Amino acid sequence: MSHAAQPEPATAGHERSETDVGSVFVSNYPPFSFWERDGLERVDAVLAAPPRPDTPLGLYLHIPFCRKRCKFCYFRVFTDKNFDEIGSYLDALVREVELYAERPAVAGRPLRFVYFGGGTPSYIAPKHLVGLVERVRAAIPWEGVEEVTFECEPGTLTESKIEAIREIGVTRLSLGIENFDDEILRENGRAHVSKEIWRCLPWIEAAGFDQLNVDLIAGMVGEHWESWRETVRKTVDLAPDSVTVYQMELPWNTRFSRGLLDGSLDRPLADWETKRAWHAYAFEELAKAGYESSSAYTMVRSDKRASFLYRDSVWQGCDLLGMGVSSFSHLSGLHFQNLDGWGEYLATASDGRLPVGRAYATTERQRLTREMILQLKLGRISARDFRRKFGLDILQEFAEPFSRLAAREMLTVDGDEVRLTSKGLLRVDTLLPAFYAPEHRNSRYT
């Protein structure tokens, strides 16, 4: 795959106006397109070494099943698997967990957090879910875990399934509402409609989760000011513990992206200025209702204890084991990703071999850059923290991009403190490539 085969992501000097095809959201550094195939030998070496002292360990479990594929979805998901095939996948997933649990870098280490992501984790049956958790907990200690997050699609939830989710120890339920307008949900290929949202909410409230997070997407196809205001109003009335708002993008392998490229997508797309305005409006209304900023994407109720341990730990450089087809891991400075084919993943894991497809060994400088740009999404960082951890002054090391972004009123620097302005926070992902090393700029992200 050529690193320069596609248009570059936006940089501090080049900001997109129209919504076109390509990744915007930054979740890692260096970009995934630089990861190298067949990195199993490096993974084996890292797993044979002792763990880094005082480094938290988290577990991500990828449940890649959905009722439908959303037209904007770019994740590795499957909509055609039956009950037995799902069981076979979960068997392979458990086997992969067991393989890692035996290695010196992992053996005996307690988990700080667990994250069930997808796909749609709530798609699988309670029987499958309970059995999966029992076997995973037998392989890796789970007693002291501080946070367990579980992603849900409203239409997959039943009262008994919510009870099972609560019983396995989930502390934060993340409900993918995205929008309350049925026409917009259908246009974008969402599997659920609004009546399914309202049906499951009493069950969720009765289960008593520590935290309910609601996801919204600003800029879905067909969105307009009236519908967006109504979605925000209903979200505020719902009063979840936290609300996460994403601005819709169109990575290369989505149905909408293909339609945009071949001209078959005949519905208008909101431009970035409009999406940022909708995002800002949601945050303003949530602030009026007693919410405060947790990151560029998330508002939390000031009267409730809402946290995002998974997010904060990953952005601060924790070790993360990503289990399942196409999942990403970060361990002792090594990034690696699992095989992304259904059959290849199942065969490899079931055979007792690590299903790794590609890897990237980071340098100390790259780890510094990664943590700094990801933490900038919080809206504020302290140079003091990075001097303590890495022995470098980020304000000197990255003086030019910090100065350039300050001149554009995207951030301010006051002593050791860097704060993004509201303008910068709304477009933070377009700013982060300004801190990339030259060889990583103007490259395909994935």
C-alpha angles and dihedrals in degrees: 000000000000115000091214099040095110138040114287123255115258114281131196089272098042121051123181119236104180122050104251135162117292143075120286105162111089116212103156147013136253094036116263092243089074094058113111129232122247099023095157095118092058091047090052090051093050092047091051092056126081115266122262109268117255094005114138118231125217134183126219117193115197114212101185101189129113138169089229137359111246113233090240096045120121100169127112100263137147129213099179105063122118129213094272094047090051089051091052091051093050089050089055091046091054091046090054091051090051091051092055094042090062095056122096094238090058109022113114095001115135119232118241095193142001125208126194106201138165159071090343116322089188089061093079122084122260089246091057093044097050092045092049093052094046091054095043092050089051089058102040126030111255105166097099098042112139100199137022116186124193126189117218139189108210097228094057094058127103128173092253092048092052089050089052091049090052093046093057089060105262110168100179123041112197110202116200100215095146093172140359097218111100094205092054092045091052093044090055094047098250113162095218134064130203098269088062090054093054092043095058099041097081090051091051092049092049091051091061102220115189090236136014114198121190122203122211130180121214112208105028113164109277094023119142136171096267095050092044093051089051092050091050092047092052091047092052090048090050088056100203118184091250139006125207119199122194127188108229117248131180113228117191102267102054130109092240090050092054090048092050092050097047096038097245094115100093099172119095119251122219112246122234094260090057094046090051090049090053090046091050091048092053091050092047093052092046091050089053088053093055103271125133133202119272097167142336088287107029139070121188131198109258092214095055133064101245121164141168105213093163092054096043094046094050092047090051094054104262123165111262128189110204110198124194141040113333093355123154126231135188118198129164092337096314121116117202139167132207126240110282100212120095098222096039093049094048094046094048098046094041089052090058097254127123107256096220118155106176141356145189127205108214128213124228089255091053091050090051091050093046095052093043097051094043092049090050084071086071087066096240139053136173122226087210092068092054093046089055094048103035105018092235134109108234091197089062098035092051099027095132099053092041090052092046094050092046089053088054090051092243094124144000130224118209113172106304094343123099116190128181116226119232087259091053095044092057092056101029096132091058090053099051098075087067086077096050121113111257093255091058098050123098090020134127108267098216 
